[in-house]
C-alpha cells in the first residue's frame, strides 16, 4: 500500500500541488472579489494610462455637483432673507413663524405654527408666504397657533381681478388651485389675470396677491367660474409671516 502511494505521489505530485495552488488562488479571488488582479492590472498598465485619460467627464461631474450646491445655497439664502425680513415692504411688519405641524389627512387644509398668543399671534391674523396669501389664523394657544389655508374647501376669500377689477368669491379646491365664482354674469377675465384680495373683504386686507387665473368656464351655472393657481407654494412652506388683522364689522358687500 505504501509503495503504491509512493509511486502515485512520484507520478502525480506536481499535478496535485498545482491543483491545490489553483484552488487556493480561486478561493482567494472569490473572497477578495478580484481586487488583487485589478490592482496588478492598474500597476502594470499605469505607464500607458495617461495617454488615454480624458478629464472631461471628471470636469463635467464636478460642474454638476457645484451647480447643485449653488442651487441649494440660493434656496437657503432666499429662506434666510424671508426669515430675517430683509425685503422691506409695506407688509413685512408681522411675525415670522415656523410650520411645525401638518395633518397627513389635511395636508393642504391646515398647518400648525410655532408662534402663539404670547408672540402676538391671535385668531383672525393673516399669514403670507413666498408669493402671496397663505391663510388665516383660526385658533391660538400661548406658544402655537392653527392656520386655515386658502386651499381648504371651507376657506372663502373675497377677491378681485387686478386688471379688470371684477370681483367674486374664491374657494379652496386643492393644494395648488382654488375656484373663483364671479358675481357678474359676463366678467372681463383672461387666463393670466392676477387675483387679489378684494377691497370689500372682511377677513383679509385688500390688495394681497392670491394667485393667477389658469382656466375659465363662462358657461358654468349659476355663475361663471375660473380656476386660480395659488401664488404661494402651500405644500412646501417652512416659514410664514403672520400679520395682525382685525376683521371689519361694517363691510358693505362681502362677508368672506
Phi, psi and omega in degrees: 000314180296319179297322179297316179296322179295316179296321180294319180294319179295330182272323189243010183299318181297316179296319182295315180293323178297319179295319179297316179297316179298319179296319179295319179296316180298318179295320179295320178294324179293319181291318183270002180057035173076013182298320178301320179295319180296317179295320178296319179298314180295324181294313184283336181261359182302321180300335183258350185290329183297335181293324186258001181291137179236113184285350185299314178300322179294318179296318181295318178297318179296322179296317178298317180297316180294322178296320179296318178295321180296318179297319179295318179294322178296319178297315178297322180296319179296319179295321179292324177299317179293317183295319182274000175061048183278337179274115184273108176229174181287350183244027183252026181265007184274199183246130176279132181229144179271143174281115185248357181197139175215139180280136178297328180278340181227050184302322183256020180247314185219161172211156179253134183254158185276359180243146181225206186296329178292342178260006180088008179269112185236160176305138183101342178294152180254157180238132178244145177232187178295107179117331181160206186292137178251314181171200185224138179288127180253339179206149182215135171252178182302326187237007178204168179210159180250133185245127173270119183283154178293345180277350179291138180300336179275353180282133179229124182233128173285125186227168174215159178276132182297327185279307188258348180068012174291142188244165178185192181245129178255122178247142178294145179236309176205189187300330187251336189229156170229168180248124179262118177258118184279154174279320182279152181283334182227072184285152175272094184225142179225153173297130183103349178298138178276136182252128181240160172294143187285152174295343184256000180291146182260344186259346183222150173295152180284154171084011178274133179293130179250319182178202184218139181291128180245340176202158186225141174227093182282347180269359181296137179250143005274357181218150177300153181227159174218143175270130184244125175275123181296140181280334177273135179284083190298331182278351186242001186292136173247334178224149173225155177257117184265123181251129176295142180205135177253122182298142179288144177253352184237037179296145184275318190241309192253142172262336178296000000 
